[in-house]
Amino acid sequence: MANALNGNPIVLDTAGATSEVTHPLAITAIKYDAPGALGAVCSLHDANGGALLFEHTAAAQHSGALMVFAPPLHAKGLYLTTLASGKLLVYQA
């Protein structure tokens, strides 16, 4: 499967291939879905400046994470630096 960059949510399943998301975003939630193993790591950074937006290490197989932002988290783009397994869903306002 390839990254789906045009919908809501944005679906990221390939690390390093997300620099296409370079427009400003207002993020309301980020969900790490279906990590395949204990210790699977996911790291998402702002594409412009590299600030860490989300990071999670799975505590068990298929134990994802959900982070909700109120007010929305503003980013200038997305860059998925690490994704051991599963997919990352980025919900926009």
Helices and strands as residue ranges (DSSP letters): E 10-12, E 25-33, E 41-46, E 52-57, E 65-75, E 78-83, E 87-92
